[in-house]
């Protein structure tokens, strides 16, 4: 549910950690908060649940690698510059 991953931008590692620690854009968090809880300013408990749901959705498409080419909608959730050039890979 929370694999170790590494995010690359043009071949350079820019993030290492567990998927739940990925930086999601505040607009995505607010939209999901409104959708799930009717609140666009979720509390800490709601924020944790929102992140888990986003990661769960990403994992449904994750076969060891996510790229902007194959899943641009998912990659656009992330708060990194140049989301269109990112690759996420599972770490061992």
DSSP file (Angstrom, degrees, kcal/mol; ACC not computed):
  #  RESIDUE AA STRUCTURE BP1 BP2  ACC     N-H-->O    O-->H-N    N-H-->O    O-->H-N    TCO  KAPPA ALPHA  PHI   PSI    X-CA   Y-CA   Z-CA
    1    1 A X              0   0    0      0, 0.0    58,-0.1     0, 0.0     2,-0.1   0.000 360.0 360.0 360.0 -24.9    0.0    0.0    0.0
    2    2 A X        -     0   0    0     17,-0.1     3,-0.1    16,-0.0    54,-0.0  -0.482 360.0-179.4-139.1  66.8    2.9    2.3    0.6
    3    3 A X        -     0   0    0     15,-0.1    16,-1.9     1,-0.1     2,-0.3  -0.234  35.1-104.2 -69.5 156.7    5.9    1.2   -1.5
    4    4 A X  E     +A   18   0A   0     87,-0.3    87,-2.8    14,-0.2     2,-0.3  -0.643  50.7 177.0 -75.8 134.5    9.2    2.9   -1.6
    5    5 A X  E     -AB  17  90A   0     12,-3.6    12,-2.1    -2,-0.3     2,-0.4  -0.861  26.1-145.9-135.9 168.2    9.6    4.9   -4.7
    6    6 A X  E     -AB  16  89A   0     83,-2.4    83,-2.6    -2,-0.3     2,-0.5  -0.998  13.0-148.1-136.7 136.2   12.0    7.2   -6.5
    7    7 A X  E     -AB  15  88A   0      8,-2.7     7,-3.2    -2,-0.4     8,-1.2  -0.894  15.0-165.3-107.4 132.5   10.9   10.1   -8.8
    8    8 A X  E     -AB  13  87A   0     79,-3.1    79,-1.9    -2,-0.5     2,-0.5  -0.917  13.2-162.6-118.4 142.2   13.1   11.1  -11.7
    9    9 A X  E >  S-AB  12  86A   0      3,-2.7     3,-1.9    -2,-0.4    77,-0.2  -0.971  85.0 -23.4-121.4 113.8   13.1   14.3  -13.8
   10   10 A X  T 3  S-     0   0    0     75,-1.2    -1,-0.1    -2,-0.5     3,-0.1   0.877 129.5 -48.5  51.3  42.2   15.0   13.7  -17.1
   11   11 A X  T 3  S+     0   0    0      1,-0.2     2,-0.5    76,-0.0    -1,-0.3   0.317 115.2 114.0  87.1  -8.4   17.0   10.9  -15.5
   12   12 A X  E <  S-A    9   0A   0     -3,-1.9    -3,-2.7     2,-0.0     2,-0.3  -0.844  70.1-120.7-101.0 130.1   17.9   12.8  -12.3
   13   13 A X  E     +A    8   0A   0     -2,-0.5    -5,-0.3    -5,-0.2     3,-0.1  -0.510  37.8 165.6 -68.2 126.0   16.5   11.6   -9.0
   14   14 A X  E     +     0   0A   0     -7,-3.2     2,-0.3     1,-0.3    -6,-0.2   0.465  63.1  24.6-119.3  -6.6   14.5   14.4   -7.4
   15   15 A X  E     -A    7   0A   0     -8,-1.2    -8,-2.7     2,-0.0     2,-0.4  -0.946  52.4-178.5-160.2 136.1   12.6   12.5   -4.7
   16   16 A X  E     +A    6   0A   0     -2,-0.3     2,-0.3   -10,-0.2   -10,-0.2  -0.998  41.5  81.2-133.0 135.3   13.0    9.3   -2.7
   17   17 A X  E    S-A    5   0A   0    -12,-2.1   -12,-3.6    -2,-0.4     2,-0.2  -0.982  77.2 -43.7 163.8-168.9   10.5    8.0   -0.1
   18   18 A X  E >   -A    4   0A   0     -2,-0.3     3,-2.1   -14,-0.3   -14,-0.2  -0.597  53.5-113.7 -88.0 153.3    7.3    6.2    0.4
   19   19 A X  G >  S+     0   0    0    -16,-1.9     3,-1.9     1,-0.3    -1,-0.1   0.837 113.6  62.7 -57.3 -35.3    4.4    7.0   -1.9
   20   20 A X  G 3  S+     0   0    0      1,-0.3    -1,-0.3   -17,-0.1    35,-0.0   0.668  98.7  57.4 -66.5 -13.7    2.3    8.5    0.9
   21   21 A X  G <  S+     0   0    0     -3,-2.1    -1,-0.3     2,-0.1    -2,-0.2   0.384  76.7 124.0 -97.3   4.2    5.0   11.2    1.3
   22   22 A X  S <  S-     0   0    0     -3,-1.9     2,-0.9    -4,-0.2    33,-0.1  -0.356  70.9-113.4 -59.8 142.4    4.7   12.4   -2.3
   23   23 A X        -     0   0    0     56,-0.1    56,-3.8    -2,-0.0     2,-0.3  -0.718  35.3-164.0 -82.4 109.9    3.9   16.1   -2.5
   24   24 A X  B     -D   78   0B   0     -2,-0.9    54,-0.2    54,-0.3    53,-0.1  -0.705  28.5-100.0 -91.7 145.4    0.4   16.4   -3.9
   25   25 A X    >>  -     0   0    0     52,-3.3     4,-2.0    -2,-0.3     3,-0.5  -0.337  25.8-126.6 -62.7 142.6   -0.8   19.8   -5.3
   26   26 A X  H 3> S+     0   0    0      1,-0.2     4,-2.8     2,-0.2     5,-0.2   0.835 109.2  59.6 -62.1 -32.7   -3.0   21.7   -2.9
   27   27 A X  H 3> S+     0   0    0      2,-0.2     4,-2.3     1,-0.2    -1,-0.2   0.876 106.0  47.7 -63.3 -36.6   -5.7   22.0   -5.6
   28   28 A X  H <> S+     0   0    0     -3,-0.5     4,-2.6     2,-0.2     5,-0.2   0.919 112.4  48.7 -69.0 -44.2   -6.0   18.2   -5.8
   29   29 A X  H  X S+     0   0    0     -4,-2.0     4,-2.5     1,-0.2    -2,-0.2   0.924 113.5  47.3 -60.6 -45.3   -6.2   17.9   -2.0
   30   30 A X  H  X S+     0   0    0     -4,-2.8     4,-2.4     2,-0.2    -2,-0.2   0.911 112.4  48.7 -64.3 -43.3   -8.9   20.6   -1.8
   31   31 A X  H  X S+     0   0    0     -4,-2.3     4,-2.5     2,-0.2    -2,-0.2   0.924 114.2  45.3 -63.9 -44.6  -10.9   19.0   -4.7
   32   32 A X  H  X S+     0   0    0     -4,-2.6     4,-3.0     2,-0.2     5,-0.3   0.887 111.5  53.8 -65.8 -38.4  -10.7   15.6   -3.1
   33   33 A X  H  X>S+     0   0    0     -4,-2.5     4,-2.6    -5,-0.2     6,-1.5   0.907 111.1  45.6 -61.2 -42.5  -11.6   17.0    0.3
   34   34 A X  H  X5S+     0   0    0     -4,-2.4     4,-1.3     4,-0.3    -2,-0.2   0.920 115.3  47.6 -65.4 -44.3  -14.7   18.7   -1.2
   35   35 A X  H  <5S+     0   0    0     -4,-2.5    -2,-0.2    -5,-0.2    -1,-0.2   0.917 123.5  30.5 -63.3 -45.6  -15.7   15.5   -3.0
   36   36 A X  H  <5S+     0   0    0     -4,-3.0    -2,-0.2    -5,-0.1    -3,-0.2   0.862 138.8  14.1 -85.4 -37.7  -15.2   13.2    0.0
   37   37 A X  H  <5S-     0   0    0     -4,-2.6    -3,-0.2    -5,-0.3    -2,-0.2   0.434  92.4-116.0-122.6  -2.6  -16.0   15.4    3.0
   38   38 A X  S  <<S+     0   0    0     -4,-1.3     2,-0.4    -5,-0.6    -4,-0.3   0.795  85.9 107.0  67.9  26.6  -17.7   18.5    1.7
   39   39 A X        -     0   0    0     -6,-1.5     3,-0.2    -9,-0.1    -2,-0.2  -0.971  53.6-166.5-142.3 119.3  -14.7   20.4    3.0
   40   40 A X  S    S+     0   0    0     -2,-0.4     2,-0.3     1,-0.2    -7,-0.1   0.406  89.3  58.2 -89.2   5.1  -12.0   22.0    0.9
   41   41 A X  S    S-     0   0    0     -8,-0.1    -1,-0.2   -11,-0.1   -11,-0.1  -0.667  83.9-164.3-126.7  76.2   -9.8   22.5    3.9
   42   42 A X        -     0   0    0     -2,-0.3    -9,-0.0    -3,-0.2    -2,-0.0  -0.251  15.3-123.2 -66.9 146.6   -9.4   19.0    5.3
   43   43 A X     >  -     0   0    0      1,-0.1     4,-3.0     4,-0.0     5,-0.2  -0.198  40.2 -89.2 -74.4 177.1   -8.2   18.4    8.8
   44   44 A X  H  > S+     0   0    0      1,-0.2     4,-2.1     2,-0.2     5,-0.1   0.873 128.3  49.1 -60.1 -39.9   -5.2   16.2    9.4
   45   45 A X  H  > S+     0   0    0      2,-0.2     4,-1.8     1,-0.2    -1,-0.2   0.928 114.1  45.2 -67.5 -44.2   -7.2   13.0    9.6
   46   46 A X  H  > S+     0   0    0      2,-0.2     4,-2.8     1,-0.2    -2,-0.2   0.899 110.5  54.9 -64.6 -40.4   -9.0   13.8    6.4
   47   47 A X  H  X S+     0   0    0     -4,-3.0     4,-2.5     1,-0.2    -2,-0.2   0.904 106.9  50.9 -59.0 -42.7   -5.8   14.8    4.7
   48   48 A X  H  X S+     0   0    0     -4,-2.1     4,-2.1     1,-0.2    -1,-0.2   0.910 111.7  47.2 -61.8 -42.5   -4.3   11.4    5.6
   49   49 A X  H  X S+     0   0    0     -4,-1.8     4,-2.2     2,-0.2    -2,-0.2   0.897 110.6  52.1 -67.5 -39.9   -7.3    9.6    4.1
   50   50 A X  H  X S+     0   0    0     -4,-2.8     4,-2.4     2,-0.2    -2,-0.2   0.936 110.3  48.1 -61.0 -47.0   -7.2   11.8    1.0
   51   51 A X  H  X S+     0   0    0     -4,-2.5     4,-2.7     1,-0.2     5,-0.2   0.904 110.3  52.2 -61.8 -41.0   -3.5   11.0    0.4
   52   52 A X  H  X S+     0   0    0     -4,-2.1     4,-2.5     1,-0.2    -1,-0.2   0.896 110.4  48.4 -61.4 -39.8   -4.2    7.3    1.0
   53   53 A X  H  X S+     0   0    0     -4,-2.2     4,-2.1     2,-0.2    -2,-0.2   0.900 111.8  48.7 -68.3 -40.2   -7.0    7.4   -1.6
   54   54 A X  H  X S+     0   0    0     -4,-2.4     4,-2.2     2,-0.2    -2,-0.2   0.928 113.7  46.5 -63.8 -44.5   -4.8    9.2   -4.1
   55   55 A X  H  X S+     0   0    0     -4,-2.7     4,-2.9     2,-0.2    -2,-0.2   0.903 110.0  54.0 -64.2 -40.9   -2.0    6.7   -3.6
   56   56 A X  H  X S+     0   0    0     -4,-2.5     4,-1.3    -5,-0.2    -1,-0.2   0.908 109.4  48.1 -59.9 -41.7   -4.4    3.8   -3.9
   57   57 A X  H  < S+     0   0    0     -4,-2.1     4,-0.5     2,-0.2    -1,-0.2   0.897 112.3  48.8 -66.0 -39.9   -5.6    5.2   -7.2
   58   58 A X  H >< S+     0   0    0     -4,-2.2     3,-1.5     1,-0.2     4,-0.3   0.910 108.0  54.5 -64.3 -41.5   -2.0    5.6   -8.4
   59   59 A X  H >< S+     0   0    0     -4,-2.9     3,-0.9     1,-0.3    -1,-0.2   0.791  95.2  67.6 -64.8 -27.3   -1.1    2.0   -7.3
   60   60 A X  T 3< S+     0   0    0     -4,-1.3    -1,-0.3     1,-0.3    -2,-0.2   0.751 112.1  33.6 -62.3 -22.4   -4.0    0.7   -9.4
   61   61 A X  T <  S+     0   0    0     -3,-1.5     2,-0.7    -4,-0.5    -1,-0.3   0.326  95.9 108.5-110.7   3.3   -2.0    1.8  -12.5
   62   62 A X    <   +     0   0    0     -3,-0.9     4,-0.1    -4,-0.3    27,-0.0  -0.749  27.8 162.0 -95.2 113.1    1.5    1.1  -11.0
   63   63 A X  S    S-     0   0    0      2,-0.7    -1,-0.1    -2,-0.7     3,-0.1  -0.132  85.7 -60.7-116.3  35.8    3.4   -1.8  -12.5
   64   64 A X  S    S+     0   0    0     25,-0.0    26,-1.8    27,-0.0     2,-0.3   0.133 125.5  47.7 107.3 -18.4    6.8   -0.7  -11.2
   65   65 A X  E     -C   89   0A   0     24,-0.2    -2,-0.7    -4,-0.2     2,-0.4  -0.968  54.7-168.7-156.3 137.7    6.8    2.5  -13.2
   66   66 A X  E     -C   88   0A   0     22,-2.4    22,-3.1    -2,-0.3     2,-0.3  -0.992  18.0-176.6-121.5 134.2    4.5    5.5  -13.8
   67   67 A X  E  >  -C   87   0A   0     -2,-0.4     4,-2.4    20,-0.2     8,-0.2  -0.890  38.9-120.5-128.3 161.9    5.4    8.0  -16.4
   68   68 A X  T  4 S+     0   0    0     18,-1.5     4,-0.3    -2,-0.3    19,-0.1   0.772 113.7  57.7 -67.8 -26.5    3.9   11.3  -17.7
   69   69 A X  T  4 S+     0   0    0     17,-0.2     3,-0.3     2,-0.2    -1,-0.2   0.904 115.8  32.1 -70.7 -41.3    3.5    9.6  -21.1
   70   70 A X  T  4 S+     0   0    0      1,-0.2    -2,-0.2     2,-0.1    -1,-0.1   0.792 136.8  19.8 -88.7 -29.4    1.4    6.8  -19.9
   71   71 A X     X  +     0   0    0     -4,-2.4     4,-2.2     1,-0.1     3,-0.3  -0.457  63.8 156.6-140.1  63.9   -0.5    8.5  -17.0
   72   72 A X  H  > S+     0   0    0     -3,-0.3     4,-1.6    -4,-0.3    -1,-0.1   0.830  76.1  58.1 -62.0 -31.3   -0.4   12.3  -17.4
   73   73 A X  H  4 S+     0   0    0      2,-0.2     4,-0.3     1,-0.2    -1,-0.2   0.906 109.5  43.3 -65.4 -41.5   -3.5   12.8  -15.3
   74   74 A X  H >4 S+     0   0    0     -3,-0.3     3,-1.3     1,-0.2     4,-0.4   0.904 112.9  51.5 -69.5 -42.1   -2.0   11.0  -12.3
   75   75 A X  H >< S+     0   0    0     -4,-2.2     3,-1.3     1,-0.3    -1,-0.2   0.801  99.2  65.6 -67.3 -27.5    1.4   12.8  -12.7
   76   76 A X  T 3< S+     0   0    0     -4,-1.6    -1,-0.3     1,-0.3    -2,-0.2   0.675  89.7  67.8 -68.5 -16.2   -0.4   16.2  -12.8
   77   77 A X  T <  S+     0   0    0     -3,-1.3   -52,-3.3    -4,-0.3    -1,-0.3   0.748  83.8  93.6 -70.0 -23.8   -1.5   15.6   -9.2
   78   78 A X  B <  S-D   24   0B   0     -3,-1.3     2,-1.5    -4,-0.4   -54,-0.3  -0.472  76.8-132.6 -83.3 141.6    2.1   15.9   -8.0
   79   79 A X        +     0   0    0    -56,-3.8     2,-0.3    -2,-0.2    -1,-0.1  -0.487  65.7 116.6 -91.6  65.4    3.6   19.2   -6.8
   80   80 A X  S >  S-     0   0    0     -2,-1.5     3,-0.6    -4,-0.1     2,-0.1  -0.948  70.2-107.7-124.5 148.5    6.8   19.0   -8.8
   81   81 A X  T 3  S+     0   0    0     -2,-0.3     4,-0.1     1,-0.2    -2,-0.0  -0.469 103.3  21.3 -67.0 149.4    8.0   21.3  -11.5
   82   82 A X  T >   +     0   0    0     -2,-0.1     3,-2.5     1,-0.1    -1,-0.2   0.905  69.1 172.9  60.6  46.9    7.8   19.8  -15.0
   83   83 A X  G X  S+     0   0    0     -3,-0.6     3,-1.2     1,-0.3    -1,-0.1   0.760  73.2  67.5 -56.8 -24.1    5.2   17.1  -14.1
   84   84 A X  G 3  S+     0   0    0      1,-0.2    -1,-0.3    -8,-0.1    -2,-0.1   0.542 101.7  46.8 -74.9  -4.2    5.1   16.2  -17.8
   85   85 A X  G <  S+     0   0    0     -3,-2.5   -75,-1.2    -4,-0.1    -1,-0.2   0.092  88.7 116.9-122.2  22.1    8.7   14.9  -17.7
   86   86 A X  E <   -B    9   0A   0     -3,-1.2   -18,-1.5   -77,-0.2     2,-0.4  -0.606  39.9-168.5 -98.0 154.1    8.5   12.8  -14.5
   87   87 A X  E     -BC   8  67A   0    -79,-1.9   -79,-3.1    -2,-0.2     2,-0.5  -0.996   6.6-158.8-135.1 132.3    9.0    9.1  -14.0
   88   88 A X  E     -BC   7  66A   0    -22,-3.1   -22,-2.4    -2,-0.4     2,-0.4  -0.955  15.8-178.9-111.5 128.9    8.2    7.2  -10.8
   89   89 A X  E     -BC   6  65A   0    -83,-2.6   -83,-2.4    -2,-0.5   -24,-0.2  -0.953  29.9-110.6-127.8 146.9    9.9    3.9  -10.2
   90   90 A X  E     -B    5   0A   0    -26,-1.8     2,-0.3    -2,-0.4   -85,-0.3  -0.515  31.5-141.3 -70.0 139.2    9.6    1.4   -7.3
   91   91 A X              0   0    0    -87,-2.8   -87,-0.3    -2,-0.2    -1,-0.0  -0.770 360.0 360.0 -99.9 150.2   12.7    1.1   -5.2
   92   92 A X              0   0    0     -2,-0.3    -1,-0.1   -87,-0.0   -87,-0.0   0.413 360.0 360.0-103.1 360.0   14.0   -2.2   -3.9
